[in-house]
Amino acid sequence: MKIDTVALIETPEGTDLHADLAGLLPRTLAYIIDFLIRVGIIIVVWVISLLLGGLGTGIFLIAYFILEWWYPVLFEVYRDGQTWGKKAYKIKVVNDDLTPVGFGPSLIRNLLRSADFFPLFYAVGILSVVFTARFQRLGDLAAGTIVIYSEPDSYDSSALDQVEAVAPAQLINEDQQLAFVNFALNRGKMSKDRQEEIAEIIRPRLPLNVDKASDYVRGVGKWLLGAR
Amino acid sequence: MKQIEFENRYGPFWGEMETFFNSVDQQTPEQIAEFPKNYRRLCQHLAMAKSRRYAAGLVSRLNVLVQKGYEALYGQSINNQSSIIAFLLYGFPAVLRSNARYLWAAAIVFVLPYAAIMIACMLNDQIIYSVMDASQVRSMESMYDPELRKFGRERQSSTDIYMFGHYIQNNISIGFRSFAMGIFLGIGSLFILGYNGLVIGGVSGHLTSLGYVDTFYPFVVGHGSFELTAIVFSGAAGLKLGFSLLAPGSLTRGKALQLAAKDAIKIMYGVFVMLFIAAFIEAFWSSSSSLPNAVKYGVGAILWILVYYYCFFFARDRVAHYQRQHATQ
């Protein structure tokens, strides 16, 4: 089986849309945040309910019911597939054709939570996420939903403004070109030292007069992008 | 074309499209008329960027734009769904009637253990201890013991609301779970249905043999119509999930499961409403001690007839019509 974290969906126009699937870890962490939020709310309701006697206990139980079953559904349908926890980890629930999730699928995946939870601590759900190609728990499989990253890394070519384009000293193939270009554009996300370290890997293949490997790699990247 | 030239040429257009998607309220009619054309242009740019192997960052920027366009063009709006009232009047009976075989299966799995243990408990007063422990049996007995019942005094309304919350939380959760557990090839639903049949049947049989008939049956007859029927329905919805995995027919198991879930969740909408009504009746009507038993039996009988009439006989033509209109593709 080919394992990939990218889901490809073909649009009617014949273009492939891609989405980055969210794996077990971000989903678990998002769940823990939601869980803590729910516990927080229920404690507040409980304290208020103590002041109201039998009436309060009734309200407490109804609040507990709503938080247990409807909290994720309401968020997913009315807040673009994101509970607060999912928002914190920049992931969201969508239909498996990448359209926004509606009430029916959201309710299916959240009622089936109790099957994913079985027998304890989401054992079935975790196995299902790990062993399915698109990281779906049982609820996702039945509802036809997937969990994806909501915001791809923003693209900003201004990182190249201060770089001077350098013509490569030797022939480089397509994959290598892509590596140069992506290194050039990825500047902001790594520390200077780490960038230098990565660029130094290809030092043996660089022209001898190159002083800083990272500047050279970035320069070639800019040249490949079309700058002269 | 090199990437930088590509970006310089189309960058302003992408920027326009970004503002277009991000400011939904400010879209002019002209922009909306132009949108399908612009969307196809974005698709083309994305395809070009991919085949020319432009940088991943640029491809993903275009991917976001195309995805937003795709959602705008093909995503279904929430308002598109048929109204709740039409669903409750015709949709819910329609989905019940088209899934009759699952309802029959679930009803048998619930009613047979119910009847068997009820008879057993009436013949032998020890049988109840095989489904409940001694303290549960004692508390159940004291709840319906005519000697301990304070007749003529109404329960406080705050207690009613407490019990209402309890029935909502407890009973609806049981309904939801007996649906969800059906995904394990139906076994979970079978188990929950059978187990509930045993416990409820055991209680009825045991209390009948003790002679608590006048306290127990007037209490349960009112909400039982909604509650017991809804529990069977939720089990049936779960069986439908499980059966789709066992016998997917010409579909893949995944696709069969999704289709089954689409139908089953409609049953669950109705189950939710029914259990909500049941909780209301149980908390505010069944518990009342000032109503004469004859009234409770009378109203209870009417409710049973109404529930089954509505589910299986009401407005046959219009329900069938609704079913044809909303058939799962």
HADDOCK unambig.tbl for C-alpha pairs under 7 A between the chains (distance, minus, plus):
assign (segid A and resid 15 and name CA) (segid B and resid 43 and name CA) 6.08 0.50 0.50
assign (segid A and resid 15 and name CA) (segid B and resid 47 and name CA) 6.19 0.50 0.50
assign (segid A and resid 17 and name CA) (segid B and resid 63 and name CA) 6.17 0.50 0.50
assign (segid A and resid 17 and name CA) (segid B and resid 67 and name CA) 6.77 0.50 0.50
assign (segid A and resid 18 and name CA) (segid B and resid 63 and name CA) 6.88 0.50 0.50
assign (segid A and resid 54 and name CA) (segid B and resid 158 and name CA) 4.97 0.50 0.50
assign (segid A and resid 54 and name CA) (segid B and resid 159 and name CA) 5.26 0.50 0.50
assign (segid A and resid 54 and name CA) (segid B and resid 162 and name CA) 5.21 0.50 0.50
assign (segid A and resid 55 and name CA) (segid B and resid 158 and name CA) 4.52 0.50 0.50
assign (segid A and resid 55 and name CA) (segid B and resid 159 and name CA) 6.67 0.50 0.50
assign (segid A and resid 55 and name CA) (segid B and resid 161 and name CA) 5.48 0.50 0.50
assign (segid A and resid 55 and name CA) (segid B and resid 162 and name CA) 5.51 0.50 0.50
assign (segid A and resid 57 and name CA) (segid B and resid 162 and name CA) 5.46 0.50 0.50
assign (segid A and resid 58 and name CA) (segid B and resid 161 and name CA) 5.23 0.50 0.50
assign (segid A and resid 58 and name CA) (segid B and resid 162 and name CA) 3.57 0.50 0.50
assign (segid A and resid 58 and name CA) (segid B and resid 163 and name CA) 6.48 0.50 0.50
assign (segid A and resid 58 and name CA) (segid B and resid 164 and name CA) 6.41 0.50 0.50
assign (segid A and resid 58 and name CA) (segid B and resid 165 and name CA) 4.22 0.50 0.50
assign (segid A and resid 58 and name CA) (segid B and resid 166 and name CA) 6.55 0.50 0.50
assign (segid A and resid 59 and name CA) (segid B and resid 165 and name CA) 6.26 0.50 0.50
assign (segid A and resid 61 and name CA) (segid B and resid 165 and name CA) 4.99 0.50 0.50
assign (segid A and resid 61 and name CA) (segid B and resid 166 and name CA) 6.01 0.50 0.50
assign (segid A and resid 61 and name CA) (segid B and resid 169 and name CA) 5.95 0.50 0.50
assign (segid A and resid 62 and name CA) (segid B and resid 165 and name CA) 5.01 0.50 0.50
assign (segid A and resid 62 and name CA) (segid B and resid 168 and name CA) 6.56 0.50 0.50
assign (segid A and resid 62 and name CA) (segid B and resid 169 and name CA) 6.09 0.50 0.50
assign (segid A and resid 65 and name CA) (segid B and resid 169 and name CA) 4.99 0.50 0.50
assign (segid A and resid 99 and name CA) (segid B and resid 71 and name CA) 5.51 0.50 0.50
assign (segid A and resid 99 and name CA) (segid B and resid 75 and name CA) 5.26 0.50 0.50
assign (segid A and resid 100 and name CA) (segid B and resid 75 and name CA) 6.57 0.50 0.50
assign (segid A and resid 102 and name CA) (segid B and resid 78 and name CA) 6.76 0.50 0.50
assign (segid A and resid 104 and name CA) (segid B and resid 265 and name CA) 6.86 0.50 0.50
assign (segid A and resid 108 and name CA) (segid B and resid 265 and name CA) 6.38 0.50 0.50
assign (segid A and resid 111 and name CA) (segid B and resid 176 and name CA) 6.28 0.50 0.50
assign (segid A and resid 111 and name CA) (segid B and resid 180 and name CA) 6.11 0.50 0.50
assign (segid A and resid 112 and name CA) (segid B and resid 180 and name CA) 4.69 0.50 0.50
assign (segid A and resid 114 and name CA) (segid B and resid 177 and name CA) 6.35 0.50 0.50
assign (segid A and resid 114 and name CA) (segid B and resid 180 and name CA) 6.37 0.50 0.50
assign (segid A and resid 115 and name CA) (segid B and resid 180 and name CA) 5.58 0.50 0.50
assign (segid A and resid 115 and name CA) (segid B and resid 181 and name CA) 5.33 0.50 0.50
assign (segid A and resid 141 and name CA) (segid B and resid 254 and name CA) 6.67 0.50 0.50
assign (segid A and resid 142 and name CA) (segid B and resid 257 and name CA) 5.51 0.50 0.50
assign (segid A and resid 142 and name CA) (segid B and resid 258 and name CA) 4.70 0.50 0.50
assign (segid A and resid 142 and name CA) (segid B and resid 261 and name CA) 5.97 0.50 0.50
assign (segid A and resid 143 and name CA) (segid B and resid 258 and name CA) 5.80 0.50 0.50
assign (segid A and resid 143 and name CA) (segid B and resid 261 and name CA) 6.77 0.50 0.50
assign (segid A and resid 144 and name CA) (segid B and resid 258 and name CA) 6.22 0.50 0.50
assign (segid A and resid 152 and name CA) (segid B and resid 60 and name CA) 6.83 0.50 0.50
assign (segid A and resid 155 and name CA) (segid B and resid 57 and name CA) 5.01 0.50 0.50
assign (segid A and resid 155 and name CA) (segid B and resid 58 and name CA) 6.20 0.50 0.50
assign (segid A and resid 155 and name CA) (segid B and resid 61 and name CA) 6.27 0.50 0.50
assign (segid A and resid 178 and name CA) (segid B and resid 55 and name CA) 6.74 0.50 0.50
assign (segid A and resid 181 and name CA) (segid B and resid 55 and name CA) 6.26 0.50 0.50
assign (segid A and resid 182 and name CA) (segid B and resid 55 and name CA) 5.87 0.50 0.50
assign (segid A and resid 182 and name CA) (segid B and resid 56 and name CA) 6.87 0.50 0.50
assign (segid A and resid 225 and name CA) (segid B and resid 2 and name CA) 5.62 0.50 0.50
assign (segid A and resid 225 and name CA) (segid B and resid 3 and name CA) 4.94 0.50 0.50
assign (segid A and resid 225 and name CA) (segid B and resid 4 and name CA) 5.51 0.50 0.50
assign (segid A and resid 226 and name CA) (segid B and resid 2 and name CA) 4.82 0.50 0.50
assign (segid A and resid 226 and name CA) (segid B and resid 3 and name CA) 6.14 0.50 0.50
assign (segid A and resid 226 and name CA) (segid B and resid 4 and name CA) 5.49 0.50 0.50
assign (segid A and resid 226 and name CA) (segid B and resid 5 and name CA) 6.89 0.50 0.50
assign (segid A and resid 227 and name CA) (segid B and resid 4 and name CA) 6.87 0.50 0.50
